Amino acid sequence: MQVAYETLRLLSDGKFHSGTSLAEQLKVSRSSIWKGIAHLRQLEVPIQAVSGRGYRWPQPFELLNKQSILNGLNAKAQAHLPRIDVMNVVNSTNDYLIQRLAHDIPSGTVCIAEAQTAGKGRMGRVWRSPYGANIYCSLYWRFPCKLHDLSGLSLVSGLAVLSALSQMGSLPPELGIKWPNDIWYKDAKLCGILLESIGNSSSQSPVYTDVVIGIGMNVNMTANDQITSPWTDLTHVFAQSFSRNDLISKLLNSLVAMFELFQKQGFAAFTTLWSHYDLLMGKKIELTSPQQSQIGIAQGVNERGELCVKLGEQLKAIRYGEVSVRPEETS
């Protein structure tokens, strides 16, 4: 609904605007403005309405700007990212790219959205995606190898996020990665990453694996009763505001650089860096699967990015997706 997004841009100054003035500026009816405001509220934009004063966006966020994002890309990222689609609303940025793979979009295509109506996390969880508040970004990358050769890619994606954040300011010591790729701060989730892959091993064409990497990062999230798990955002972690456009540029720069290194050397090139941000190392954790539940001690990761867990006298390597991992609950 284009009128809604044009209305929001007029409200981005944080001042009150009457419905009449908004309608005159956009050359639409008052009814169109009302419908646009209703649409924005459905996307969780906190629009105020005060009788006699009009509408106001009390805490306007920086809206996405494609040119600003492009300006922040380094030469390597510019060479590897031929297409960046900046959208107002999509069902999910991952689905947006996956649905276009059949149309031969180039490797390095990016989708960034202001909001998602069906954002998703790992294991089918819902990812809340209010308009304009956070980062919802997906990158499509074609790797010239089979899927099983990409072990550790999920972890590398998490490291790329922290690399981008480190360029925005000093990282607090409590900020790190909970295997395989969730970014947490003081037992609260800051960022989730979802990888979806499609392999091709046809004898009639080169072997490759298409991967879509989706990143959802809370930047300036407002309280939401529908989110039951602990969460935080960048504003609280760093006690300052951030430019989403600047951060997205740095994130894409980091992803490109790390994916290039990963293609050449695999996850082995990242084990030392991983150990610096590993939030599970030495902690008692619970491994759950449909068959059983086990308690063990996390022992870091191996050169394939598998989680090493000490179960009694046995050391077991856990593959991504084989089990879910969470700290053991205490009474």
N, C-alpha and C positions, 0 to 999 in steps of 0.2 A: 504494500500500500504506500505509494510514493508520497502522497500528501502527508502521511504520518511522519516520514523521515525528513521531509522538508520542514515540517512544523518543528521537529526536534532541533534541527539546526538553528532555527530562529530562537528557540528557547535556551540555546547553549550559553547565552550570556548570563544566565541565572536570574534575570529580571522578570517581572510580571508583564505579560502581554495579553491584551484583551482578545477575545475570540474574533471580534470585528476587525481589529488591526491585523491579526494573523490571516484572516480570510482575504483582506484587501491586498496584503503583500504577496500572497500566493495566488491571488486571482481565482479563488474558489468560494464556495458557499460556507456559511457558518456551520451547516450540517456536516459538511466534509471535514471541517476542523474538529468537530465533536467526535466524529467516527474515528478520525486519526488519533485523537487523544485516547479514546477507548482501546484502540489497537495497541498503542504504546504501553498502556497499563497491563494489557495481557502479556506483554513481553517483559514485565516487571520493571518498567521505567517509572520511578516515583514522581509522577507529575502532580503538582499541587493545583488545586482550583479554589480560589477565594472570591466570593461574591463581591462584585464592584471593582475587582482588581484584575481578574483574568487568570491565566495559567502561568505556572512557573516550574522550571526544573531546578529545584533548590540546590542540588549538588551536581552540576553538569560535569560529565566526564569528557575527556578528549575523544573525539570521534575518529574512526579510522580514516587514514588518508593515504591512498596508494602511492602518490608521488613522494610523500615523506618517507614511506617505507623503502621505496626504490632508491632514494637519495642516501639512505643509510647502509645500503649493501656495498660490500667491498668488491673488488674486481673479480675474485674467484666466484663469489656467490652470483654476481651478475651473469657470469659465463655459464653457470650451471642451473640457473632458475629462469627459463625462457618465458614463463607465464605465471602471473600472480593475479588471481581473481579475488577482489575485495567485495564482499556481499553484505547486504543488510541482514537478511535472515535466511537460514537454510535449515533443513531438518537436522543434519550433522555435517560438519566439514569433511569427515572421512567418507560418508556416503556420497557426498557431492563429487569427490574425486573418483571413487570406485565406480560410480555409475557412468563416468566418462572414459573409463579405460577402454571400453569397446570402441570408442571413437578416436583411438590412437592419440590421446593427449601426450605431449612429450614428457619424458622423465625430467623431474625438477619443477613440475607444475605445483602451484601452491594455492590453497583456498583459505581465506581468512574471513570470518564473519563477525558481525556485531552481536548476533544472537543465534542460538540453536533451539529449535522446537522439539528436537528429539536427540539431544546430546547423549552420548553413551560413554561409559567407562569400561574397565576390564570386567570380565565375567558377567556381562549383560547389565551392569549397574547403570542407573540413570545419572547423567551429569547435568546439574542445574546450570543453565546458561542465560542469565538475564542480559538484556540489551545494554551494550556500551560499557559494561562494568569490568569485563575480564578479557582474556585472550583465548580465542578458539581458532586454532591454526592447524592445518594438515598439509603435509608434504608428500607428494608421490615420487618414489625413487625406484629406478630399475637397476637391480644388482645382477651382474653377469655371473651368476652361480646358482646352485641349487639351494633350496630352502634350508637344508640341514647345515649348510656352510655359513649361515647367518647367525649362528649361536652367539649370543652376547650383544646383538644389535639393539635389543630393547634397553639394555643397561647403558650402552653408549648414548642413546637418545636422552636418557636422564642426565648423563654427564654433560651433554651439550646444553641442556637447560641451565645447569649450575654455572657453566662457563659463561653463558650470556649474562646471567645475574651478577657474576663477579665483575663484569665490566660496568655495571651500574653502581657499584659500591662494594665495600668490604662485606663479606658474607659472615653472618654471626655463626659461632661454633656449633650451635644447636641445629643448624640447617644442613640437611644431608639427604641421602637416598635410602629408602626402605625397599630392599630387593623385591621385584626386579627394577622398577623405575619410578616409583612414587616419590615425589619430593615432599618431605615433612619438616616441620619446625615445631619443636617442643610438643611432640605427640599430636600434632594437628596437620592435616593434609593441606599443602599449598598448591600442588600441581599433580595432575594425572596424565599418563601417556598411554595411548592405545595403538598397538601395531596390528595391522591386518594385511595378510600376504596372499598372493596368488602366484603359484609357481608354474613354470612351463618347461617340461623336459622332453618335448617332442623331438624325435630324431630328425625331423625335416627342418628344424630351425635351431638357432643357438639356444643353449640353456640359459635361462634367466629367471629371476624371481621379482615380481612387482610387489612393492611394499608401500602401504600408505601409513604414515606416522602422524597420529593425531595428538595434539597437545592442548590441554585445557588448564589454564593458569588463573588462579584468583588474583586479581589486581586490586580492585576496590569493591569488594563484595559486601552487600548489605545483609543484615540478619535475615535468615529464612528458616521458618519453622519446619519446612519440608525436608531440610537436610538434617538427618539424624546422627551422622558420624561427625567427629571433630574436624574442624577445618579452620584455616586462617587465610590471610591474603597479604600481598606485598606491602600494602600500606601499613599494616600492623607489624610485620616482621622488620621492616626497615625504618619505620616511623617517619615516612616521607611519601610524597606522591611520585608517580612514575609516568613517563610518556609511553603509552602502549605502542605507538608507531616506532619509537626509538628501540624499545625492547624487542619488538618483532623483528626489526632489521638485525639486531645483534643475535637473536635466536637463529635466524636463517643463516647468518654468517657462520655460526658455530656448528650448526647441523651439517652444512656443506663441508666444512673443514674436517670434521670428525668422521663423516661418512667416507670421505676420500681416504683417510688414514685407515679406517676399518677395512675398506676394500683391499688395501695393500697388505696389512699386517694382522687383520683379525682382532679379536678382543684382547689378545695377549699384549697389545700395545697400550692398553688402558688399565691393566690390573693395579699398577701403583697408584694412579689417580683415583681409581675406585676405592681403594683402601682408605684414602683420606676422607671420603664422604660416606662410608659404610655405616649406617645407623644400627645395623643388627649385629655387628661383630662382637662376639663374646656374650651375647644376650640369650636368655632362655626364650625359646619360641615354640609355637605349636604348629605342627604340620597337619593339615586336614585334607582328606581326600574322600571320595565316596565310600572307600573301603575301610578306612581307619583314621584314627587321630593319634599323633605321636608328639612327645615333648623331647626337644633336643637343644643343643647349644650351637648357635651360629658360629662358623669358623671362616667367614669370608667367602670368596668365590675362586673358582679355578680359571684356567686360561680360556675356557669356553663360556665363561659367564655363568656357570652353574653354581647354585648356592651349596656350600659345603656345610653339612650339619653333623654334629657328633651325637649319635644315638647310642648311649651306653659306651661300649668299647668300639663301636662301628662308626666309620666316617662315610656318610652317604652324600652323593652329589644329586641335587634336585634340579630338574630342568624346568624352565619357564612353562607354566601351564599345567604342570603335573600335579602340583598341590597349591593350596593357598597358604600364605604365611602371615601370622599376626602374633604380636607379643602374647605370652601366656597371661591369662587373666588372673589377678590375685584377689583373694578374699578380703 
